[in-house]
Structures are given as C-alpha cells and as structure tokens.
Amino acid sequence: MNRFAIGLVILTAGLMLASIAQAKSKKSSPAVEGPPGVTYKGGDGHDCKHAVIIHGAKGEAVEAEAESKWLEAQFPGYKKIKQQVTGGISFGSKGGSVDSLMEQVFITTTEGQEKTICFGFASESAKH
C-alpha cells in the first residue's frame, strides 16, 4: 500500500472515531418532570459555572424535591453523600462582593463514581 492510501485510511478512521465521540457527547439528557411549577435551565451541574438552575420552586421543601427529581433522572439509583450551600458574601482585598448562593450535592452513582452537582435557584426561589 502506498503512503497516500495509508494516510487516507488513517484519516477516514480518525474522522469516524471523532464522529462517534461527538455523537456520544451530544447524548441528550433525560427529560425531568419536576414538582408542579418547577422548570430546569442552565447547565449540567458539573460545576457551579454550569449549575442546574431551578425555576419556580416555592420553599425549601420544593427545592429539595426538585433537586432529587433531577438527580434521579440523570443518575438513577444514586446515593446522596452530603450537600452544602456555597456562595454568598465574600470579602477580599478590593472590598466585599455578593455571589449567588448555590447548593452542591455530593453523590455516588450506581457505578461507584463520586460526583458533585451544583444547583442554582432563580430569584423567585433563591436561598436565604
């Protein structure tokens, strides 16, 4: 086989692998049916810059239910390890700032992977 044919085979194989990887990365997230009046926006929650934003939750009980429903849809059978609130008021050398409050939920998937999922709340359900 000459160099051109070998290069063409390698290029074709690379393109096929890239196409398969792209298709897997675009796997759609399952639709989540939250509590009545709740919708989900934002990212996939893998960090707080890509938080899952919960809209329409009225009260902490509904927020907790919305988080649980989202987690169960994404990671069926997950186990919650702990959760913590992050953000708020911080002070640095240039003065104070107010960051959005976020909630990080630490879970273990059924495959044994540990994940941290970040949730944010729209203004009508912001954490106090």
C-alpha positions as CSV (number, residue, x, y, z in Angstrom):
1,M,0.0,0.0,0.0
2,N,1.4,3.4,-0.8
3,R,1.7,6.3,1.6
4,F,-1.3,8.1,0.1
5,A,-3.6,5.1,0.7
6,I,-2.3,4.6,4.2
7,G,-2.9,8.3,5.0
8,L,-6.4,8.1,3.6
9,V,-7.2,5.0,5.7
10,I,-5.9,6.7,8.9
11,L,-7.8,10.0,8.1
12,T,-11.0,8.1,7.5
13,A,-10.6,6.1,10.7
14,G,-9.9,9.3,12.7
15,L,-13.0,11.0,11.3
16,M,-15.2,8.0,12.1
17,L,-13.9,7.9,15.7
18,A,-14.4,11.7,16.1
19,S,-17.9,11.4,14.8
20,I,-18.7,8.6,17.3
21,A,-17.2,10.6,20.2
22,Q,-19.2,13.7,19.2
23,A,-22.4,11.6,19.0
24,K,-21.8,10.2,22.5
25,S,-21.1,13.7,23.9
26,K,-24.3,15.1,22.5
27,K,-26.3,12.4,24.2
28,S,-29.5,14.1,25.3
29,S,-30.3,14.4,29.0
30,P,-33.4,12.7,30.1
31,A,-36.4,15.0,30.4
32,V,-37.1,15.8,34.0
33,E,-40.6,16.2,35.4
34,G,-40.1,18.4,38.4
35,P,-42.6,19.3,41.1
36,P,-45.6,21.4,39.8
37,G,-44.5,24.8,38.5
38,V,-40.8,23.9,38.5
39,T,-38.6,24.0,35.4
40,Y,-34.9,23.4,35.0
41,K,-32.5,25.6,33.0
42,G,-28.8,26.2,32.9
43,G,-26.1,23.6,32.5
44,D,-25.4,20.0,33.6
45,G,-24.3,21.0,37.1
46,H,-20.8,19.5,36.8
47,D,-19.5,22.8,38.4
48,C,-21.2,26.0,39.7
49,K,-20.4,27.8,36.4
50,H,-22.6,25.3,34.7
51,A,-25.2,24.9,37.5
52,V,-28.6,23.4,37.1
53,I,-30.9,26.4,37.7
54,I,-34.2,25.5,39.3
55,H,-37.0,28.0,38.5
56,G,-40.4,28.2,40.2
57,A,-39.7,26.3,43.4
58,K,-41.6,27.9,46.3
59,G,-39.8,27.0,49.6
60,E,-37.0,24.7,50.6
61,A,-39.1,21.5,50.6
62,V,-40.0,22.0,46.9
63,E,-36.3,23.0,46.1
64,A,-35.2,19.7,47.7
65,E,-37.8,17.7,45.8
66,A,-36.7,19.4,42.5
67,E,-33.1,18.6,43.2
68,S,-33.9,14.9,44.0
69,K,-36.1,14.5,40.8
70,W,-33.3,16.0,38.6
71,L,-30.7,13.8,40.2
72,E,-32.8,10.6,39.9
73,A,-33.5,11.4,36.2
74,Q,-29.7,11.9,35.5
75,F,-28.3,9.3,37.8
76,P,-30.9,6.6,38.6
77,G,-30.3,4.9,41.9
78,Y,-27.7,7.5,43.1
79,K,-26.9,7.8,46.8
80,K,-26.6,11.3,48.3
81,I,-23.4,11.7,50.4
82,K,-23.9,15.2,51.6
83,Q,-24.8,18.7,50.5
84,Q,-23.6,22.2,51.2
85,V,-24.5,25.8,50.4
86,T,-21.8,27.8,48.7
87,G,-21.5,31.5,47.6
88,G,-22.9,34.5,49.5
89,I,-20.9,37.5,50.8
90,S,-17.2,37.4,50.5
91,F,-14.5,40.0,51.4
92,G,-11.2,40.4,49.6
93,S,-8.5,43.0,49.1
94,K,-10.8,45.0,46.9
95,G,-13.8,45.0,49.2
96,G,-16.9,42.8,49.5
97,S,-19.0,41.1,46.9
98,V,-22.2,39.2,46.8
99,D,-22.1,35.9,44.9
100,S,-25.2,33.8,44.1
101,L,-26.0,31.1,46.6
102,M,-25.6,27.7,45.1
103,E,-26.1,24.3,46.6
104,Q,-23.6,21.5,45.9
105,V,-24.9,17.9,46.2
106,F,-22.3,15.2,46.6
107,I,-23.5,11.8,45.2
108,T,-22.3,8.3,44.4
109,T,-23.6,6.8,41.2
110,T,-24.7,3.1,40.9
111,E,-21.4,2.6,39.1
112,G,-19.5,3.9,42.2
113,Q,-18.5,7.2,40.7
114,E,-18.4,10.2,43.1
115,K,-19.9,13.3,41.6
116,T,-20.6,16.9,42.8
117,I,-23.6,18.5,41.2
118,C,-24.2,22.2,41.6
119,F,-27.7,23.7,41.7
120,G,-28.7,27.3,41.5
121,F,-32.0,28.9,42.2
122,A,-33.9,31.6,40.2
123,S,-34.7,34.7,42.1
124,E,-38.2,33.6,43.0
125,S,-36.8,30.6,44.9
126,A,-33.4,32.0,46.0
127,K,-31.8,30.5,49.1
128,H,-31.9,32.8,52.1
